[in-house]
């Protein structure tokens, strides 16, 4: 065990999607409001949702947890980020930067190389902060991976963390999940488990009895809280597409749901805009129904281009644009609309674009990370209300896109939307390299006349929601004492 300064609370889950990120974010804000200096930590995250932080890129969940904690997001908070490129291969981001050597390694060999970095990052955060909120990955009871664990109970032991195990009761089998998870942990690690949390409960909590009591008799671990199902909390989902909203609203936004979609969390604020229906586009019909079509980022643009051509979605996209209907293309989506994608360094693969906008893209060997303030030039048509508007955004990309020179029979020239070749307008299309447009309240007001809750409102709501269910006494005890060592 390392020399530790601050206390640590770790949130593990019985499964992926149990609510670890949700609970960790809520706790980060709750303890921060309590006056503690708080930092988040997740040793290894697997997600194509990433954000620019100090030193490079980290998983979006840890980025939001840092904001909830009131600290500056940095790469030590998520030292290892795995970004899936195919079903069997992931790109390894180590301390914010792409690492080709580690990406090519076998899983267990890679873990041995990663642990010293994970341990050093954790030790540094524990020394600098009063409380570190640690998020696990998947389940801590993956017995096939325990020997190469760098993200779950090995981290908990290193930090002497008080461990909470959260379970999604809406899936059913919650008590079996919790009991089985506990029993599959080695005896020394069971001592770290301080409490169970039942998440996404629907119904009368009195119906749970005597389940929590029986579970405590079997394990010695109390159920510390029951969190009701809360659909409209506003925190972006870490993985996968969020639930589509029902039709019948005044304005339909269709987001192209490519297999390698990335940074989809930036569209979560649209779900809270009155009069807006958000749907995922996987068919020609869903594209045709769109008032606004969005081509989002992609972790593998060549792969996603092949996918949409196989589904014959290239023609409906072109028809949507030629009909003058507004289209937003972000990063990888921007690249798809151009003439071609060239890859001289073997970053991702070359592809022919949809040839709907007059530019070409070259994938450079070094990735660009940028976060800051952007200001739109003069725009026209649907996008006109954004003219001169300043917004916060970020870039994570290998691509460098250059407009093509006009020639006979060529498409109309591009109009600059953002400086330094980060965005253009072409008729109804706004093509941007900057992510995060809809996370800006001023943008939502300009385009939709909507006032939506801020991110700070969301964090405060999460803290109050979780704090009221677990209780201040329980939460203060978790942060101020070491795990018990006498449990059978």
N, C-alpha and C positions, 0 to 999 in steps of 0.2 A: 504494500500500500504506500502511496506517495505521501509526502508531507502535505497536509491540507490546511488551508486557512479558513475559507468560508464554508458554510454548510451547503448540502446538496440534496435536492429532491428529484427523484427520477420517476418519470411516467412511462410505464410499460403497458402493453396491450395484449390481450389474449389472441388477437388477430390483427392483420393490417386493416386499417379503416375503423378501428374500434373507438377512436376519438382521442388518440394520444396528442396530436398537434393542437386540437381544440382545447384540451385540458391544460396542456403546457403553456399555451398562449394566455389563457385565462389566469393561471397561477402567476405567470410573469408580471401581468398587470396588477393583480391583487397584492402581491408582495411589494411591488414597486410603490403602489399607493400607500403601503404600510410604512414607507420610509427607508426600505432596504435598497442597497445597491445590488441590482439583479442582472444576471446575464443568462442567456440560453446556451444550450450545447446539445448537439447531436453528432456523434462521432462519425457516422456514415449514413448518408441519405441517398435514396435512389429515386430520382425524379427528374423530369425534363422541365420542371418549373423552377427557374433559377433567377436570382437577382444580383445586381452589382453591389458589392460590399467593399470595405476597405481591404485591398489586397487581391481582389479578383471577384469570383462569383461563389455564391452559396445557395443552398436550397431555399425556396421561397418561404417555407415554414419557419426556418430559423431567422430569416430576415424580418418577418412579421413579429416573431417572438421578441427579437431585439428591440423593435420599435415599441412593442407593448411594455417592455421592461424599462424603456426610456434610455437605452444605451445605443451606441453607434454600432451598426452591424459590421462584423469583420470576419475574416476567413477562419479564425480559430474556433468560432462558434459552430462551424460545420466543416471540419478539416478534410473530410472525404465526401465527395459528391459523385455518385454514379449516374451517368446520363445514358439511358438505353438508346442504342442505335438500331438494333434488331432484337428479335426475341431471344437471341443467345449471346449478344455482345453489348457491352456498355463502355462508354468513354469514362475514364477516371479523371476527376478533377481533384488535385491534391493541393491543399492550401490555396485554393482559388485559381490554380492554373492547370491546364490540360497536361497529362503525363502519359505519353505513349508507351513507355516501358511498362508501367503498371497496368495499362489497359490490355497489354498482350499477355499478362501473366495468368496462370491458373489461380482459381479462387483462393485456395488455402495458402499457396505460396505468396500471393498478394497480401493476405491478411498479416502474415509475419512481417512484411515490410511496412505495413500501415500502422501497426500498433505503437511503435515509438513516437510517431507523429501525433496520433490520437492522445496518447498519454501526456506528451509535452503540452499540447494545447489545453487539455483539461486541467493539468497542474497549474498552468499559468492563469487560467480563469479563476480557479479556486483561490489563488493567491491575491488576485486583484479585486474580487467581488465578495460581498457578504453572503450571497446566495446564488447558486447556479441551478437553474431548472434544466434537467437533462431529459431528453426525449429518446426512448428506445426505438427499435425498428422491428416491424413484424411482431413476432412473439419472442419472449425470452426463453421459451421452452422448445426451441428448434433443436432437438437433441442431435440431429445430424450435423449441426453447425457449431455446437458448443465448443469444440476443440479449437475452432478458428474464430471465435467470437471477438469482435472489436467494438461492438455497438450496444450490447445489452448488459448482462449481469457482470461481465468483466469490468465494464465501465462503472457499474454501481459499486462493486467492491473497491475499485481504485479510489472512488470519491467518498466511500463510506456513506452512501446515499440512503435516504429514507425512500423506499420504493412504493409507489402506488401502481396497482394493476387495474386498468380500466377495461370494461367489457361492453360490447354493444348488445344490450338485452333485446333490442328489436329483432335481432337475427334468430333468437331462440337459443336454448341450451346454455344460458349464461352461467348457471351454477356449475354445470359440468365443465365449461371452459375455464372458469376460475379455479376449480378444484384440480383439474387435470394439469393446468399450467403450474400451479403451486407444487404438486407432487413430482413433476418432471424436473424441477430445479434441484440441484445438489443441496444437501442439508445446510452447508454454510451460507448459501445464497438465499435460502428460505428465510433466514433470520433477518434479512434486509427488508422483507416485505412488511410494510406498516399498515396497509389497508387496501381494500377493494373498492372500486367505484363502478356502479351500474349506470350506463349511459344510454340515452335515447329511449327512455321508458315511456310507454303510453298506457294510461289507465290509472287506476286507484292504487297508490303505493301500499295500502294496507293488504292488498292481495299478495304481496311478496312474502309475507310472514307464513311459515317460520323459516323460509329459505335462508336469509342472512344469518339468523341465529344458528341454524344447523351447520352452515358453512363455517362459522366461527368455531363451533365445537369440534369440527373435523380438522381445522387448520390452525386455530388460535389467532386468526387474522380477522379483524372486524370489517364490516362493510361501512365505510365512512360516509357515503352519500349516494343518493339516487338522483341522476340528472334527467329531467324530462326531455323528450324529443323537442328540439327547437330548430325548425327549418329556416327561419329568417334571421339567423344570428349575424350574417354578413361577413364572416371570415372566409376567405377564399379556400376552396378545397385544394389539398396538396397534390393529389393524384387523380387522374381520370376526369372525364367531363362531368360537370355538375348537372343535376336534373334539369331537363328542359321545362320551360314554363308552358302553360296551356295556351292554345290559340284563342282568337277572338278579341284580342286587344287592338288598339288603334294602329300600332306600328310594329311590324315584325322584323326582327334582326336574325338572320341566319348565319351561323358561324360554321365554316367548312370543317368537318370533323375528320381530318386526315389521321392515319394510324400513328404518325410520328409527331403529332401536334405538340407544341411546347409553349410554355408561358401562358397557358389558357386561363390562369387565375386572374389575369388582368381584366377579364371580361365579367368577373363576378359582380361589380357594381351595377351592371346593367339590369340585374335581376331585381333591383330595388327601385327602379325608375317607373313611376306610374305611367300606365298606358303602353308599356313596352312588353312585347312577347319575344322571348329569346328561345331559339330552337337550334339544334345541331343539324347541319346539312350533310346528308349522306346520299341524297338522291336528286335527280333532276327536278322533281316536284318541289322539294324543300328549297331549292335555289330559286325556282320560279316564284315561290310564295314570298320571297324576301323583299321587303322595302329597302333594307340595307343589308348588303352581303359583306361578310368579313372573311378574308383569307388570313388566318393567324400564322404565328411562327411555326417553324418545323425543325426538328432535330436532324432530319435527313430529307432535304428538299427533293433530291433525285428520286428517292423511294416514294415520296408522297405524290410527286408528279406522275409517276408510273401508275400509282393507285387510282388517281382521279381519271386518268385516261382509260384504264381498264374498266372503270365504272361509267365511262362516257360522260363525265361531268365537265370536260373541257368546253364542249359546245354550249351547255347551259350557262356557264360562267361568261363566255363570250357574248351570248345573247343578252344576258343581264346588263353587261357594260354597254353594249351597242344600243340598248334601249334607253340609255341615259340614266339608269337607276344607280344611286350612290353605292360605291364599293370602297371598303377600307382594306388595304393590304399591308400587313405588318411583317417586317423582317423576311422570313422565309417565304411568306405570301407575296411580298414585293418581288422577290427573286423569281417566283413562278411566273409572274406576268410578263417578264422580259423575253428577249430573243433567245438567250442561251445562258448557261451556267458553266463556267470553265473551272477546272480544278488541277492546276499544274503541280500542286504539292501533294496530291492524294489525300486531301482532308476528308472528303465525303463522297465524291463522285460527280461526274459531269452529266448534264442533261440539257435537252432542248426545252426552252420555256414555252409558254402559251402564245408568245409573240403578240400580245395585246398592248404592250407598252414599249416604246422605242429605247431600250437600254439593254446592256448585257452586264453580267456579274462575273467577277473572278474571285474565287475563294483563296484568301491569303493564308499563309502558314500560321501567322500569329493572330490570336483572337483579340478583338477590340472590346474593352470594357469601358463604359461611360455612363455616368449618372449625373443629372443636373437639370438646369432650367433651359427650356427651348422656347422659341418665339416663332409663331407662324408668320410667313409673309402674307401678302394679299392673296386671298383665295376667292373662288367664284362658285356660283351655283349652290348646291346643297351645303357645301363646305364653307361658304362665304361667312357665316357667323363666327368662324374661328379666326378670321383675319386679325392679325396683330395680337392674338391672345397668347399669353405666356403659360406654360404648363411644366410640371415636373415629369421627367421620363428617364428611360435608361436604354442602353444598347448592349447587347451581347451577341457578337457576330464575327464570322470569318469573312463574310462577303464584302466586296468593294464594288459598287455599281456605278457605271459610267453611262451617261446618255449617248445615244448614237447620233451621228451627224445626219441632218435632214438630206434626203435625196428624192429624186422623182418617184412618186408613188408611195413614199414612206408615210408613216403615221404622223399626225400633227405633232409639233415639238412639245416637249415637256415644259411645265412651268414650275419653278422652284417653290416648294412649300416650306422647307426648312433649309438653313444654310449648311455648308460643308457637305453637300451631297448626302444628306440624311433623310430627305423627303421631297416628293414631287407631287404635283397635281396634273392629271391628264383627263380632261373632261370630267366625268362623274367619279373618277378614281382618285383617291388619296392614298399614295404609297409612301409608307414611313419605315425607317429603320428603328425608330424609337418605340419602345413598348410603354404601356402604362397610360395611354391617352385617356381612357374612361375612368381612371382612378383619380382624376382631377375634377373637383366639383364645378369649376368654372366651365369646363368642357361640356359637362352634362347639362348645365344651365343653358349654354349657348345653343346646343343642338336639340335639346328636348324640353327646355324650359323647366327642368326638374331640380328640386332641392332634395338631396339624399343625405343620409347620415354620413358623417366623416369616419375615417379610420379610427380616430381617437374615440369617437362615440362607440364604435364597435368594440374596441378593447375594454372600455369602461363597462359596457353592457355585459361582456363575457365575465369580467371580474365580479360584478355584482351577482350574476347568475350562479356562478360556481361558489362564491363566498357564502351566499345565502343557503346553499344546500349542504355544504360541508361544515360551515361554521367557523368563526374566527378562532375559537379555542383550539379546534382540531388543526387548523392550518398553522397557527402559531407554534403548536407543539411539534408539527412536522419539521419546521424550519429551525427549531431550537434544541433538538435532542438527537442523539445518535440512536440508530436502530437497536432494538432489544436483542440480547444474545442468549436468552434462556428458553426460547420457544422449542417445543418438542418437534 
